[in-house]
Each structure stands twice: as C-alpha cells, then as structure tokens.
Amino acid sequence: MCPDFLNKTISSSIELYNRTRSPEATARLLELDEKRGFFKVEFTGSFCLTCGLRDWIEDLAYILRSKGVDAVLEEYVEKDEFKIIGSFKIKGLINDGC
C-alpha cells in the first residue's frame, strides 16, 4: 500500500466526515498501522444516544471508499456515553489509488 496516499486519504476523509456530521458526531484518528492494514478512530458526540449507532461509524468507510480506499468496520467499542472507538480493516486500494 502507499503510506502517503493512505495517511492523506484517511485524514481528508475524517475532515469531510466532521464537516458533514459535526456536532452530532466528530471523528479523530487514534492509530494507523499500514503494515497490519488497520486503523482506529475515536467518535464522540450525541449520536451515541441515537439508534443506528453502527451506521454513524460505517459512514466513514463509505467516504473512504469514494476516495479510493476499501475499508470495513471490524468492530466498535463504547468507551462511555459519548465516546466510541471504531476499528477499521483496510482491504486495499480501489483503482490503485497511489
């Protein structure tokens, strides 16, 4: 995989996610492991109190896919009432995004 492309794409996808979903949901990259092909994102906000919780988190994977990164939500852990950590698996790059 292309580390620069991957890092920039994840960062810009999180920025877009926050622009379109904040203040109800705000995302922040916690960890990116290119070698193992995964990353963790912290999601905070009042969305945690709504139904469709997984949908709010999976939206980031759809944004990434539109930018050339095929990623799936593997799991999410509720840390407290307003904080969730999502773990994503990077399956690959679409159309060799490098």
C-alpha positions, 0 to 999 in steps of 0.5 A: 500500500502507499503510506502517503496516499493512505495517511492523506486519504484517511485524514481528508476523509475524517475532515469531510466526515466532521464537516458533514456530521459535526456536532452530532458526531466528530471523528479523530484518528487514534492509530494507523498501522499500514503494515497490519492494514488497520486503523482506529478512530475515536467518535464522540458526540450525541449520536451515541444516544441515537439508534443506528449507532453502527451506521454513524461509524460505517459512514466513514468507510463509505467516504473512504471508499469514494476516495479510493480506499476499501475499508470495513468496520471490524468492530466498535467499542463504547468507551462511555456515553459519548465516546466510541472507538471504531476499528477499521480493516483496510482491504486495499486500494480501489483503482490503485489509488497511489 
